[in-house]
Amino acid sequence: MPSASIKKEIPCSKENLIKMVLDIEKYPQFVPWCIQGKIHNKNDKGNTIEIIADLTIGKNFFNETYKSFVIYNRSSDSIHVTNMDGPLKYLENKWFFKQKEENSEIDFRINFELKSKILNILMTKFFDKGLKKIADAFEKRAIELFKSS
């Protein structure tokens, strides 16, 4: 099962970074291979926000939509994502945000497994490169949106 983590320091406030990560419908504007993001339900429960959303990921002939359950915990400045439906047999990713003077540190961790054994083998081969590309896209987007805030 592919798993990885990335830590990045980004010159933005953690509040802005959290807002950007939770704005799932904007992912196609900057996340590589993301074709569509759709929020079905968003429920603010005070200390947490719960979101049910779809992401459609694709490249060339490959195009898949998966549904996920997203929980943002305000007290721990963390986002926890698990899969509900789609090509993933298993997905868990966690975002942790920490303010460091003028910058914020993002700690992103992901574990997943696709239902297709063949696609799992392919994903494992290209996983690190793809994850770095996605992390760089989030950093670039944050700087474009919030560098001066």
C-alpha positions as CSV (number, residue, x, y, z in Angstrom):
1,M,0.0,0.0,0.0
2,P,1.6,3.3,-1.1
3,S,2.2,5.7,1.8
4,A,4.3,8.9,2.1
5,S,4.6,12.2,3.9
6,I,5.7,15.6,3.0
7,K,6.6,18.6,5.2
8,K,6.7,22.1,3.7
9,E,7.1,25.6,5.0
10,I,5.0,28.1,3.1
11,P,5.0,31.9,3.5
12,C,1.3,32.2,4.4
13,S,-0.9,32.0,7.5
14,K,-2.1,28.6,8.5
15,E,-5.7,29.9,8.4
16,N,-5.4,30.7,4.7
17,L,-3.8,27.4,4.0
18,I,-6.6,25.5,5.8
19,K,-9.2,27.6,3.8
20,M,-7.5,26.7,0.6
21,V,-7.3,22.9,1.3
22,L,-11.0,22.9,2.3
23,D,-12.0,24.7,-1.0
24,I,-12.2,21.4,-2.8
25,E,-14.2,22.7,-5.7
26,K,-11.2,24.9,-6.7
27,Y,-8.7,22.0,-7.0
28,P,-9.1,21.6,-10.8
29,Q,-7.6,25.1,-11.1
30,F,-4.2,24.1,-9.7
31,V,-4.0,20.4,-8.7
32,P,-2.3,18.2,-11.4
33,W,-4.7,15.6,-12.8
34,C,-7.7,16.9,-11.0
35,I,-10.6,17.3,-13.4
36,Q,-13.4,18.2,-11.0
37,G,-14.1,18.8,-7.3
38,K,-17.6,18.8,-6.0
39,I,-18.8,19.3,-2.4
40,H,-22.0,17.4,-1.7
41,N,-22.4,18.4,1.9
42,K,-20.7,20.7,4.3
43,N,-21.6,20.7,8.0
44,D,-20.1,23.1,10.5
45,K,-20.3,21.6,14.0
46,G,-18.5,24.2,15.9
47,N,-15.1,22.6,16.6
48,T,-15.2,20.6,13.4
49,I,-16.4,21.0,9.8
50,E,-17.4,17.8,8.0
51,I,-17.5,17.7,4.2
52,I,-18.5,15.0,1.8
53,A,-16.9,15.6,-1.6
54,D,-16.0,14.0,-4.9
55,L,-12.8,14.4,-6.7
56,T,-12.4,13.3,-10.3
57,I,-8.9,12.5,-11.2
58,G,-7.7,11.8,-14.7
59,K,-5.0,11.8,-17.4
60,N,-5.3,10.5,-20.9
61,F,-7.7,7.5,-20.9
62,F,-7.8,7.2,-17.1
63,N,-10.6,9.1,-15.4
64,E,-12.0,8.1,-12.0
65,T,-14.2,9.8,-9.4
66,Y,-13.9,9.0,-5.7
67,K,-16.0,10.2,-2.8
68,S,-14.4,11.2,0.5
69,F,-15.3,12.2,4.0
70,V,-13.3,15.2,5.2
71,I,-13.1,16.4,8.8
72,Y,-11.4,19.7,9.7
73,N,-10.7,19.9,13.5
74,R,-10.3,23.5,14.6
75,S,-8.7,22.7,17.9
76,S,-5.8,20.6,16.4
77,D,-5.5,22.5,13.1
78,S,-5.8,19.2,11.2
79,I,-7.7,17.8,8.3
80,H,-8.5,14.1,8.1
81,V,-9.7,12.5,4.8
82,T,-11.0,9.0,4.3
83,N,-12.6,7.4,1.2
84,M,-16.3,6.5,1.0
85,D,-16.6,5.3,-2.6
86,G,-14.8,4.9,-5.9
87,P,-11.7,3.2,-7.2
88,L,-9.9,3.4,-3.8
89,K,-10.0,0.3,-1.6
90,Y,-8.5,2.4,1.2
91,L,-7.6,6.1,1.6
92,E,-6.4,8.0,4.6
93,N,-4.7,11.3,4.4
94,K,-4.0,13.8,7.1
95,W,-3.0,17.5,7.0
96,F,-1.4,19.2,10.0
97,F,-0.9,22.9,10.1
98,K,1.4,24.9,12.3
99,Q,2.1,28.6,12.4
100,K,5.8,29.5,12.5
101,E,6.2,33.3,12.7
102,E,5.5,34.5,9.1
103,N,5.4,31.1,7.6
104,S,3.3,28.0,8.2
105,E,4.4,24.4,8.2
106,I,2.2,21.8,6.5
107,D,2.7,18.2,7.3
108,F,0.8,16.0,4.8
109,R,0.6,12.2,5.2
110,I,-1.2,9.8,2.9
111,N,-1.9,6.0,2.7
112,F,-4.0,4.5,0.0
113,E,-4.7,1.4,-2.0
114,L,-6.6,1.1,-5.2
115,K,-9.1,-1.7,-5.9
116,S,-7.2,-2.6,-9.1
117,K,-4.0,-4.5,-8.4
118,I,-2.6,-3.4,-11.8
119,L,-3.2,0.3,-11.1
120,N,-1.8,-0.2,-7.6
121,I,1.5,-1.4,-9.1
122,L,1.6,1.6,-11.5
123,M,0.7,4.1,-8.8
124,T,3.4,2.7,-6.5
125,K,6.0,3.2,-9.3
126,F,5.1,6.9,-9.9
127,F,3.7,7.8,-6.4
128,D,6.6,9.9,-5.0
129,K,7.0,11.9,-8.2
130,G,3.2,12.6,-8.3
131,L,3.0,13.5,-4.6
132,K,5.8,16.0,-5.0
133,K,4.1,17.5,-8.0
134,I,0.8,17.9,-6.1
135,A,2.5,19.3,-3.0
136,D,4.4,21.9,-5.2
137,A,1.1,22.8,-6.8
138,F,-0.5,23.5,-3.4
139,E,2.5,25.6,-2.4
140,K,2.5,27.6,-5.6
141,R,-1.3,28.2,-5.3
142,A,-1.0,29.4,-1.7
143,I,1.8,31.8,-2.5
144,E,-0.2,33.2,-5.5
145,L,-3.3,33.7,-3.3
146,F,-2.0,34.7,0.1
147,K,1.7,35.7,0.0
148,S,0.9,39.3,0.9
149,S,-1.7,38.5,3.6
